[in-house]
């Protein structure tokens, strides 16, 4: 019982020590990357209706339903894969500075 209490105390002290040494920018960047990865993993499929709407506005409804669906499916797979990658690699600053892999950062972002 005493050895278990000692091990738990050591573990808590190690965790507190690691947290106190890490810089705030690292934690914020890593957590942002994790959040972005989770969001893109769960919302990657929204690229399909977005592709249909965008292509319909640019051309016509038939093109939107055909070409837009195909483009949206491809972009959705890319976004979902990037989301999984970012969620799994969130502790590491890859790419540099935790930059997003896909642009825009989220499906319905206004940024290009």
C-alpha positions as CSV (number, residue, x, y, z in Angstrom):
1,X,0.0,0.0,0.0
2,X,2.8,2.4,0.9
3,X,4.7,1.6,-2.3
4,X,1.6,2.4,-4.4
5,X,1.1,5.7,-2.6
6,X,4.8,6.5,-3.2
7,X,4.5,5.6,-6.9
8,X,1.4,7.8,-7.3
9,X,3.1,10.7,-5.6
10,X,6.1,10.4,-7.8
11,X,3.9,10.2,-10.9
12,X,2.0,13.4,-9.8
13,X,5.3,15.2,-9.2
14,X,6.7,14.2,-12.6
15,X,3.5,15.4,-14.4
16,X,3.6,18.7,-12.5
17,X,7.2,19.1,-13.3
18,X,6.6,18.4,-17.0
19,X,3.7,20.8,-17.2
20,X,5.7,23.5,-15.5
21,X,8.6,23.2,-17.9
22,X,6.5,23.2,-21.1
23,X,6.0,26.6,-22.7
24,X,2.5,28.0,-23.1
25,X,2.9,28.4,-26.8
26,X,3.6,24.7,-27.2
27,X,0.6,23.7,-25.2
28,X,-1.6,26.2,-27.1
29,X,-0.3,25.2,-30.5
30,X,-0.5,21.5,-29.8
31,X,-4.1,21.8,-28.4
32,X,-5.1,23.9,-31.4
33,X,-3.7,21.2,-33.7
34,X,-5.6,18.5,-31.8
35,X,-8.8,20.4,-32.0
36,X,-8.4,21.1,-35.7
37,X,-7.6,17.5,-36.3
38,X,-10.7,16.3,-34.5
39,X,-13.0,18.8,-36.2
40,X,-11.6,18.0,-39.6
41,X,-11.9,14.3,-39.0
42,X,-15.6,14.6,-38.0
43,X,-16.6,17.3,-40.6
44,X,-14.6,16.2,-43.7
45,X,-17.8,14.8,-45.3
46,X,-19.2,18.4,-45.4
47,X,-16.9,19.0,-48.4
48,X,-19.4,17.0,-50.5
49,X,-22.4,19.4,-50.1
50,X,-20.0,22.3,-50.2
51,X,-18.6,21.1,-53.5
52,X,-22.0,20.7,-55.0
53,X,-23.1,24.2,-54.0
54,X,-19.8,25.8,-55.1
55,X,-19.8,24.1,-58.5
56,X,-23.6,24.8,-59.0
57,X,-23.0,28.5,-58.4
58,X,-20.0,28.5,-60.7
59,X,-21.6,26.6,-63.5
60,X,-25.0,25.0,-63.3
61,X,-27.0,22.5,-61.2
62,X,-26.1,19.5,-63.3
63,X,-22.4,20.2,-63.1
64,X,-22.8,20.8,-59.4
65,X,-24.4,17.5,-58.8
66,X,-21.8,15.6,-60.9
67,X,-18.5,17.4,-60.8
68,X,-19.2,19.0,-57.5
69,X,-19.9,15.7,-55.9
70,X,-16.7,14.2,-57.2
71,X,-14.6,17.2,-56.1
72,X,-16.3,17.3,-52.7
73,X,-15.7,13.6,-52.2
74,X,-12.0,14.0,-53.0
75,X,-11.6,17.0,-50.8
76,X,-13.5,15.3,-48.0
77,X,-11.2,12.4,-48.1
78,X,-8.2,14.7,-48.0
79,X,-9.6,16.7,-45.2
80,X,-10.6,13.7,-43.1
81,X,-7.1,12.1,-43.7
82,X,-5.4,15.3,-42.7
83,X,-7.6,15.5,-39.6
84,X,-6.7,12.0,-38.5
85,X,-3.0,12.8,-39.1
86,X,-3.2,16.1,-37.1
87,X,-5.0,14.4,-34.3
88,X,-2.5,11.6,-34.0
89,X,0.6,13.9,-34.3
90,X,-0.7,16.9,-32.3
91,X,2.2,16.8,-29.7
92,X,4.8,17.3,-32.4
93,X,5.3,20.7,-34.2
94,X,5.0,19.1,-37.7
95,X,4.6,21.1,-39.9
96,X,6.6,23.9,-38.3
97,X,4.6,26.0,-35.8
98,X,1.7,23.6,-35.9
99,X,0.5,25.1,-39.2
100,X,-2.6,23.5,-40.7
101,X,-2.0,20.9,-43.5
102,X,-5.1,21.8,-45.5
103,X,-6.3,25.3,-46.4
104,X,-8.7,26.6,-45.4
105,X,-8.3,25.4,-41.9
106,X,-11.9,24.2,-41.6
107,X,-14.5,23.3,-44.2
108,X,-16.6,26.5,-44.1
109,X,-13.8,29.0,-43.2
110,X,-13.7,32.3,-45.1
111,X,-9.9,32.1,-45.5
112,X,-8.4,30.8,-48.7
